[in-house]
Amino acid sequence: MSLFQHKAALPVIVVAVIAAIGGLVFYVNRAPDAPIASQVDSSTVSGDVSAESNPLITPRVLGAADAPVTIIEYSSLTCPHCAAFHRETLPKLKETYIDTGKVKLELRDFPLDDGATLGALLARCAPEDRYFALIDLLFLQQRSWARSENLVGELARLGGFAGMPEATIQACFENEELFKAIREQRQVWASTHEVTSTPTFIVNGTKVSGAQPFEEFQKIIDGALN
């Protein structure tokens, strides 16, 4: 039996594999004194890793390829502050800058835990034109699936909502090569821009840490455009 062959055994097998190999609409409440970033355990991102991006996990891009401003986002699907950005700030950035051809967003998987890695795996198995819609859905439903005892089952359900056939989802969760590549690439991203928390953004070379409001991005973007 393949690692993910038997549907009923998926959650147990996923845990074993992990141990072995090491939204659509937008609003979320956050207490005023809540932290705005999730910390990275630096002990899990050390090691000698090539600076070249693994071709299996080339970053997905939202917006025009020739947009003059690039926002690189390092994000973890189980990070509540990343979800806050996608629900509160990204829609405004999209309307004001991305849809008008001024900005493109490059999303880089930076999973903080195994659940986020599995979520990123699922999103990358979706058709590219549905990738960001599924990312939004995963962030919108984060509190339900990320804390579920049936993690894989909940992710499969959301993949179905996004229009992914059951066979595609099954094959996705059998793709150990991609799963491992997503985990290993995080080490590259950690060293590329010295990422120590999520979300972290690089806006035309300017580093922005945490789920900052739209106005903070607006200042940097307008400065770059002018």
C-alpha positions in Angstrom: 0.0 0.0 0.0 1.4 3.4 -0.9 1.9 6.0 1.8 -1.4 7.7 1.2 -3.4 4.9 -0.5 -6.0 4.0 2.1 -8.2 6.9 2.7 -9.1 5.9 6.3 -5.5 5.7 7.2 -4.5 9.1 5.9 -4.2 11.0 9.2 -2.1 8.3 10.9 0.1 7.8 7.9 0.7 11.5 7.4 2.0 11.8 11.0 4.3 8.8 10.4 5.7 10.3 7.2 6.2 13.7 8.8 8.1 12.1 11.7 10.2 10.1 9.2 11.2 13.0 6.9 12.1 15.2 9.7 -10.7 32.8 1.6 -12.2 34.1 -0.3 -13.5 37.2 1.6 -11.7 39.1 4.1 -12.1 39.9 7.8 -10.6 38.7 11.1 -10.6 40.2 14.6 -7.3 40.6 16.4 -6.8 42.0 19.9 -4.8 45.3 19.9 -2.0 43.8 22.0 -1.7 40.6 20.0 1.7 39.9 18.3 1.8 40.5 14.6 4.1 37.7 13.6 4.7 34.0 14.3 8.2 33.2 15.3 10.4 30.7 13.5 12.3 28.1 15.4 15.8 28.8 13.9 17.0 25.3 14.8 14.7 23.9 12.1 16.0 26.1 9.3 19.7 25.7 9.6 21.9 23.7 7.2 23.8 23.9 4.0 21.1 24.5 1.4 21.6 25.7 -2.2 20.4 29.3 -2.7 18.7 28.2 -5.9 14.9 27.7 -5.8 13.7 24.2 -6.2 11.9 24.0 -9.6 9.2 21.9 -8.0 8.1 24.9 -5.8 8.7 28.0 -8.0 6.9 30.8 -6.2 3.3 31.6 -7.4 2.8 35.2 -8.7 -0.4 37.3 -8.5 -0.4 40.2 -10.9 1.3 41.4 -14.0 4.7 40.0 -14.7 6.1 43.4 -15.6 4.7 45.3 -12.6 7.3 47.8 -11.4 6.9 46.8 -7.7 7.3 43.3 -6.3 6.0 42.2 -3.0 7.6 38.9 -1.8 5.5 37.3 0.9 6.9 34.6 3.2 3.8 32.9 4.6 2.7 29.9 6.6 -0.8 28.6 6.2 -1.3 27.9 9.9 0.0 31.4 10.9 -3.0 33.5 12.1 -1.2 36.7 11.3 -0.7 35.5 7.7 -4.4 34.9 7.6 -5.0 38.4 8.9 -3.0 39.9 6.1 -4.8 37.8 3.4 -8.2 38.8 4.8 -7.7 42.4 5.8 -4.8 43.9 3.8 -4.3 41.9 0.6 -7.8 42.7 -0.9 -7.0 46.4 -0.6 -3.5 45.9 -2.2 -5.1 43.9 -4.9 -7.7 46.5 -5.7 -5.4 49.5 -5.5 -2.1 48.2 -6.9 -2.2 44.6 -8.2 -5.2 44.8 -10.5 -3.9 48.1 -11.9 -0.6 46.5 -12.9 1.6 48.4 -10.5 2.4 45.6 -8.1 2.8 41.8 -8.3 2.8 39.5 -5.3 5.2 36.6 -5.1 4.0 34.0 -2.5 6.8 31.8 -1.0 5.8 28.9 1.1 7.4 29.2 4.6 5.6 26.5 6.6 6.0 26.7 10.3 4.7 23.3 11.0 3.6 20.1 9.3 0.0 21.2 8.9 1.1 24.3 6.9 3.4 22.0 4.8 0.4 19.8 3.9 -1.7 22.9 3.1 1.0 24.2 0.8 1.2 20.8 -0.8 -2.5 20.8 -1.5 -2.4 24.3 -3.0 0.4 23.4 -5.3 -1.5 20.5 -6.6 -4.4 22.7 -7.7 -4.5 24.2 -11.2 -2.4 27.4 -11.2 -5.4 29.6 -12.0 -7.1 28.4 -8.8 -4.0 28.5 -6.6 -4.6 31.9 -4.9 -8.4 31.2 -4.6 -7.5 28.0 -2.7 -4.9 29.9 -0.6 -7.6 32.4 0.4 -10.0 29.5 1.3 -7.3 27.8 3.4 -6.7 31.1 5.3 -10.4 31.8 5.7 -11.0 28.3 7.1 -7.7 28.2 9.0 -9.3 27.8 12.5 -11.2 24.7 11.5 -8.7 22.7 9.5 -5.5 23.6 11.2 -6.7 22.4 14.6 -8.6 19.4 13.3 -7.6 15.9 14.5 -8.5 14.8 10.9 -6.1 17.3 9.3 -5.8 15.5 5.9 -9.5 14.9 5.7 -10.3 18.5 6.3 -7.7 19.6 3.7 -9.2 17.2 1.2 -12.6 18.6 1.9 -11.4 22.1 1.1 -9.6 20.9 -2.0 -13.0 19.5 -3.1 -14.6 22.9 -2.5 -11.9 24.4 -4.8 -12.9 22.0 -7.6 -10.1 19.5 -7.2 -11.1 15.9 -8.2 -10.7 13.3 -5.5 -8.1 11.4 -7.6 -6.0 14.6 -7.8 -6.2 15.1 -4.1 -5.2 11.5 -3.4 -2.3 11.7 -5.8 -1.2 15.0 -4.2 -1.0 13.5 -0.7 1.1 10.7 -2.2 3.6 13.2 -3.6 6.5 12.8 -1.1 9.0 14.6 -3.4 7.0 17.8 -3.4 6.2 17.5 0.4 9.9 17.3 1.1 10.8 20.0 -1.3 8.5 22.5 0.3 10.0 21.7 3.7 13.6 22.0 2.5 13.0 25.1 0.5 12.1 26.9 3.7 15.7 26.7 4.7 16.6 28.6 1.5 14.1 31.3 2.1 15.2 31.7 5.7 18.7 32.6 4.6 17.7 34.5 1.4 16.1 37.4 3.4 17.0 36.4 7.0 13.3 35.5 7.6 12.7 34.9 11.4 8.9 35.2 11.5 5.8 35.0 9.4 4.5 36.9 7.6 7.6 38.6 6.3 7.5 40.8 3.2 10.1 42.2 0.9 8.7 45.2 -1.0 11.2 46.1 -3.7 14.0 45.4 -1.3 12.4 46.9 1.8 11.7 44.4 4.6 8.3 44.5 6.3 7.6 42.2 9.3 4.2 41.2 10.5 0.6 41.7 9.3 0.9 45.4 8.9 -2.1 47.5 7.8 -2.6 48.6 4.2 -1.3 52.1 5.0 2.1 50.8 5.8 2.4 49.0 2.5 1.0 52.0 0.7 3.8 54.3 2.0 6.5 51.9 0.7 4.8 51.1 -2.6 4.1 54.8 -3.4 7.6 55.7 -2.5 8.9 53.0 -4.9 6.5 54.0 -7.7 7.6 57.7 -7.4 
